[in-house]
């Protein structure tokens, strides 16, 4: 398993998105996903160990609802969803 980074650098757009998800683990949030933000999602998953999942359309034609379903802390997966499987 790859060594995960702790958090994105303060003051970056990536850190804003990271903080948005970390503020509401297990709760769906509206996130406008432009093409550039798809890369942010992949970075948060691959380098920071977040399990971000699409849970439905936001309404309108842009973005959707996403949830921070869990995250890796070292080699341990921590789920934020009740009754969810331990691994994504």
Backbone as ProteinMPNN parsed JSONL, in Angstrom:
{"seq_chain_A": "XXXXXXXXXXXXXXXXXXXXXXXXXXXXXXXXXXXXXXXXXXXXXXXXXXXXXXXXXXXXXXXXXXXXXXXXXXXXXXXXXXXXXXXX", "coords_chain_A": {"N_chain_A": [[0.839, -1.188, 0.0], [0.451, 2.248, -0.715], [2.162, 4.998, 0.841], [0.284, 7.287, 2.6], [-0.479, 10.782, 2.387], [-0.796, 13.342, 4.901], [-2.479, 15.745, 4.892], [-3.637, 18.137, 2.455], [-1.724, 21.039, 1.389], [-2.071, 24.026, 3.273], [-4.222, 26.734, 2.307], [-4.602, 26.086, -0.353], [-6.67, 25.195, -3.195], [-7.242, 22.504, -3.27], [-6.989, 21.859, -0.567], [-9.191, 23.253, 0.449], [-11.321, 21.747, -0.592], [-10.745, 19.276, 0.583], [-11.094, 19.988, 3.314], [-13.824, 20.594, 3.223], [-15.033, 18.06, 2.827], [-14.002, 16.712, 5.111], [-15.247, 18.09, 7.146], [-17.808, 17.123, 7.236], [-18.133, 14.174, 7.571], [-19.605, 11.236, 6.287], [-21.979, 12.474, 5.656], [-24.003, 13.536, 3.009], [-22.914, 15.998, 0.685], [-23.268, 18.963, -1.317], [-21.437, 19.298, -4.226], [-19.946, 21.038, -6.681], [-18.886, 19.623, -9.509], [-16.658, 20.314, -11.663], [-14.64, 19.653, -14.575], [-11.95, 20.042, -13.825], [-12.113, 19.629, -11.121], [-12.604, 16.948, -10.916], [-10.14, 15.792, -11.068], [-9.176, 16.634, -8.606], [-10.741, 15.114, -6.871], [-9.825, 12.524, -7.48], [-7.163, 12.81, -6.641], [-7.516, 13.245, -3.877], [-8.498, 10.764, -3.174], [-6.448, 8.949, -4.018], [-3.99, 9.929, -2.88], [-4.52, 10.872, -0.324], [-6.13, 9.092, 0.934], [-8.939, 9.171, 1.124], [-12.323, 8.051, 0.928], [-14.405, 8.886, -1.293], [-17.641, 9.18, -2.441], [-20.059, 9.283, -5.063], [-23.407, 10.143, -4.611], [-25.763, 10.997, -5.727], [-27.642, 13.124, -8.013], [-27.39, 16.699, -7.88], [-29.337, 18.364, -8.634], [-30.466, 20.458, -11.208], [-27.98, 20.987, -13.738], [-25.294, 20.65, -13.117], [-22.734, 19.235, -11.178], [-23.172, 17.386, -8.105], [-24.293, 15.286, -5.4], [-22.075, 14.238, -2.99], [-20.355, 12.002, -0.778], [-18.232, 11.642, 2.035], [-17.313, 8.651, 2.605], [-15.571, 7.155, 4.06], [-12.194, 6.647, 5.288], [-8.684, 5.961, 4.993], [-6.57, 5.282, 7.671], [-3.46, 4.969, 8.102], [-2.952, 1.575, 7.604], [-5.483, 0.877, 8.219], [-8.962, 0.927, 7.545], [-11.441, 3.311, 8.069], [-14.806, 3.528, 8.438], [-17.402, 5.844, 7.728], [-20.031, 5.492, 7.408], [-23.037, 4.2, 8.624], [-23.583, 0.766, 9.174], [-22.125, 0.032, 6.961], [-19.905, -1.803, 4.808], [-16.585, -2.786, 5.788], [-14.51, -2.29, 4.013], [-13.975, -0.281, 1.071]], "CA_chain_A": [[0.0, 0.0, 0.0], [1.165, 3.516, -0.821], [2.147, 5.841, 2.032], [-0.653, 8.389, 2.384], [-0.123, 12.078, 2.923], [-1.713, 13.694, 5.982], [-3.469, 16.73, 4.445], [-3.085, 19.056, 1.455], [-1.122, 22.281, 1.874], [-2.985, 25.119, 3.638], [-4.377, 27.815, 1.349], [-4.801, 25.605, -1.722], [-8.04, 24.786, -3.536], [-7.349, 21.108, -2.863], [-7.222, 21.86, 0.882], [-10.577, 23.685, 0.659], [-12.187, 20.597, -0.874], [-10.438, 18.323, 1.656], [-11.762, 20.47, 4.519], [-15.263, 20.476, 2.994], [-15.41, 16.673, 3.103], [-13.66, 16.339, 6.478], [-16.18, 18.748, 8.065], [-19.094, 16.417, 7.236], [-17.964, 12.771, 7.194], [-20.822, 10.43, 6.298], [-23.132, 13.298, 5.295], [-23.918, 14.012, 1.619], [-22.732, 17.435, 0.479], [-23.284, 19.427, -2.703], [-20.097, 19.636, -4.709], [-19.97, 21.283, -8.13], [-17.734, 18.905, -10.058], [-16.149, 20.672, -12.984], [-13.6, 18.697, -14.996], [-10.732, 20.23, -13.035], [-12.337, 19.103, -9.785], [-12.537, 15.492, -10.973], [-8.754, 15.498, -10.707], [-9.054, 16.814, -7.162], [-11.352, 13.94, -6.237], [-8.889, 11.412, -7.647], [-6.006, 13.076, -5.785], [-7.914, 13.003, -2.492], [-8.631, 9.314, -3.011], [-5.178, 8.254, -4.213], [-2.865, 10.399, -2.066], [-4.917, 11.205, 1.043], [-6.854, 7.95, 1.475], [-10.36, 9.405, 1.336], [-13.278, 7.265, 0.138], [-15.439, 9.843, -1.688], [-18.586, 8.499, -3.327], [-21.197, 9.996, -5.646], [-24.646, 9.563, -4.089], [-26.919, 11.419, -6.501], [-27.583, 14.452, -8.646], [-27.638, 17.847, -7.024], [-30.43, 19.172, -9.182], [-29.835, 21.276, -12.228], [-27.156, 20.184, -14.647], [-23.885, 20.605, -12.741], [-22.386, 18.749, -9.857], [-23.95, 16.334, -7.511], [-24.081, 15.065, -3.976], [-20.993, 13.306, -2.703], [-20.206, 11.744, 0.645], [-16.988, 11.052, 2.511], [-17.802, 7.395, 3.165], [-14.564, 6.619, 4.964], [-10.824, 7.019, 4.959], [-7.635, 5.109, 5.537], [-5.631, 5.802, 8.669], [-2.449, 3.924, 7.983], [-3.504, 0.457, 6.847], [-6.839, 0.637, 8.719], [-10.036, 1.694, 6.924], [-12.453, 3.77, 9.009], [-16.042, 3.845, 7.713], [-18.251, 6.877, 8.306], [-21.415, 5.153, 7.086], [-23.571, 3.162, 9.493], [-23.93, -0.483, 8.504], [-21.358, -0.145, 5.729], [-18.801, -2.773, 4.845], [-15.353, -2.189, 6.287], [-13.641, -1.89, 2.898], [-14.757, 0.298, -0.044]], "C_chain_A": [[0.88, 1.247, 0.0], [1.102, 4.266, 0.519], [1.281, 7.063, 1.737], [-0.135, 9.675, 3.0], [-1.172, 12.487, 3.953], [-2.803, 14.672, 5.554], [-2.825, 17.615, 3.38], [-2.564, 20.343, 2.107], [-2.191, 23.344, 2.139], [-3.03, 26.177, 2.532], [-4.576, 27.382, -0.094], [-6.268, 25.242, -1.938], [-8.263, 23.332, -3.124], [-7.633, 21.015, -1.361], [-8.649, 22.299, 1.202], [-11.541, 22.522, 0.462], [-11.987, 19.526, 0.196], [-11.183, 18.72, 2.937], [-13.282, 20.361, 4.411], [-15.737, 19.059, 3.318], [-15.131, 16.289, 4.555], [-14.601, 16.97, 7.507], [-17.498, 17.987, 8.197], [-18.944, 14.949, 6.857], [-19.283, 12.0, 7.316], [-22.084, 11.173, 5.917], [-22.995, 13.77, 3.852], [-23.796, 15.541, 1.558], [-22.841, 17.743, -1.002], [-21.87, 19.816, -3.082], [-20.158, 19.816, -6.208], [-18.72, 20.694, -8.78], [-17.444, 19.292, -11.496], [-15.058, 19.666, -13.343], [-12.335, 18.828, -14.161], [-10.89, 19.648, -11.633], [-12.377, 17.582, -9.759], [-11.12, 15.048, -10.607], [-8.51, 15.655, -9.214], [-9.609, 15.611, -6.417], [-10.393, 12.762, -6.311], [-7.655, 11.59, -6.764], [-6.338, 12.81, -4.323], [-8.051, 11.512, -2.2], [-7.253, 8.649, -3.013], [-4.089, 8.648, -3.22], [-3.221, 10.673, -0.608], [-5.829, 10.148, 1.664], [-8.328, 8.154, 1.743], [-11.193, 8.521, 0.423], [-14.466, 8.181, -0.147], [-16.335, 9.169, -2.71], [-19.691, 9.443, -3.802], [-22.473, 9.337, -5.13], [-25.892, 10.057, -4.805], [-26.772, 12.802, -7.083], [-27.962, 15.539, -7.658], [-28.924, 18.548, -7.424], [-29.813, 20.17, -10.141], [-28.922, 20.389, -13.055], [-25.69, 20.084, -14.253], [-23.727, 20.056, -11.34], [-23.273, 17.637, -9.367], [-23.72, 16.284, -6.02], [-23.039, 13.967, -3.827], [-20.905, 13.138, -1.194], [-18.795, 11.212, 0.913], [-17.404, 9.801, 3.277], [-16.823, 6.787, 4.166], [-13.192, 7.106, 4.555], [-9.866, 6.005, 5.565], [-6.825, 5.909, 6.538], [-4.559, 4.734, 8.786], [-3.013, 2.806, 7.125], [-4.933, 0.131, 7.267], [-7.85, 1.532, 7.996], [-11.075, 2.03, 7.981], [-13.67, 4.2, 8.198], [-16.833, 4.901, 8.469], [-19.725, 6.612, 8.051], [-21.877, 4.027, 8.016], [-23.94, 1.933, 8.669], [-23.155, -0.746, 7.228], [-20.301, -1.224, 5.919], [-17.534, -2.06, 5.274], [-14.402, -1.733, 5.187], [-14.48, -1.307, 1.777], [-14.849, -0.655, -1.215]], "O_chain_A": [[1.928, 1.28, 0.645], [0.108, 4.176, 1.239], [1.506, 7.779, 0.762], [0.564, 9.654, 4.013], [-2.313, 12.029, 3.888], [-3.973, 14.426, 5.846], [-1.611, 17.822, 3.394], [-2.928, 20.677, 3.235], [-3.1, 23.537, 1.332], [-2.015, 26.478, 1.903], [-4.706, 28.231, -0.976], [-7.01, 25.011, -0.983], [-9.353, 22.973, -2.679], [-8.432, 20.181, -0.933], [-9.258, 21.771, 2.132], [-12.467, 22.333, 1.252], [-12.958, 18.932, 0.665], [-11.828, 17.882, 3.567], [-13.954, 20.069, 5.4], [-16.738, 18.885, 4.012], [-15.947, 15.604, 5.172], [-14.743, 16.452, 8.614], [-18.229, 18.185, 9.168], [-19.578, 14.51, 5.897], [-19.984, 12.103, 8.323], [-23.157, 10.573, 5.857], [-21.969, 14.351, 3.497], [-24.48, 16.266, 2.279], [-22.546, 16.896, -1.845], [-21.195, 20.558, -2.368], [-20.396, 18.854, -6.939], [-17.62, 21.221, -8.61], [-17.935, 18.66, -12.432], [-14.608, 18.908, -12.484], [-11.713, 17.821, -13.824], [-9.909, 19.219, -11.025], [-12.204, 16.979, -8.699], [-10.934, 14.045, -9.918], [-7.734, 14.904, -8.623], [-9.014, 15.145, -5.446], [-10.172, 12.077, -5.312], [-7.157, 10.616, -6.199], [-5.534, 12.215, -3.604], [-7.749, 11.061, -1.095], [-6.932, 7.874, -2.111], [-3.338, 7.787, -2.761], [-2.341, 10.704, 0.251], [-6.255, 10.3, 2.808], [-8.924, 7.397, 2.51], [-10.816, 8.269, -0.721], [-15.41, 8.254, 0.639], [-15.861, 8.65, -3.72], [-20.186, 10.281, -3.048], [-22.612, 8.116, -5.199], [-26.987, 9.575, -4.516], [-25.884, 13.562, -6.695], [-28.743, 15.325, -6.731], [-29.526, 19.253, -6.615], [-28.72, 20.674, -9.882], [-29.081, 19.168, -13.065], [-24.906, 19.486, -14.989], [-24.498, 20.379, -10.435], [-24.027, 17.03, -10.128], [-23.037, 17.135, -5.451], [-23.121, 12.913, -4.457], [-21.321, 14.01, -0.43], [-18.244, 10.44, 0.128], [-17.794, 9.872, 4.442], [-17.215, 5.993, 5.021], [-13.043, 7.873, 3.604], [-10.195, 5.294, 6.515], [-6.445, 7.053, 6.29], [-4.729, 3.731, 9.478], [-3.504, 3.062, 6.026], [-5.536, -0.797, 6.728], [-7.632, 2.734, 7.848], [-11.54, 1.15, 8.705], [-13.589, 5.114, 7.377], [-16.924, 4.862, 9.696], [-20.577, 7.414, 8.433], [-21.185, 3.022, 8.172], [-24.536, 2.048, 7.598], [-23.497, -1.663, 6.481], [-19.867, -1.511, 7.034], [-17.431, -0.842, 5.131], [-13.565, -0.863, 5.425], [-15.592, -1.778, 1.54], [-15.465, -0.33, -2.229]]}, "name": "protein", "num_of_chains": 1, "seq": "XXXXXXXXXXXXXXXXXXXXXXXXXXXXXXXXXXXXXXXXXXXXXXXXXXXXXXXXXXXXXXXXXXXXXXXXXXXXXXXXXXXXXXXX"}
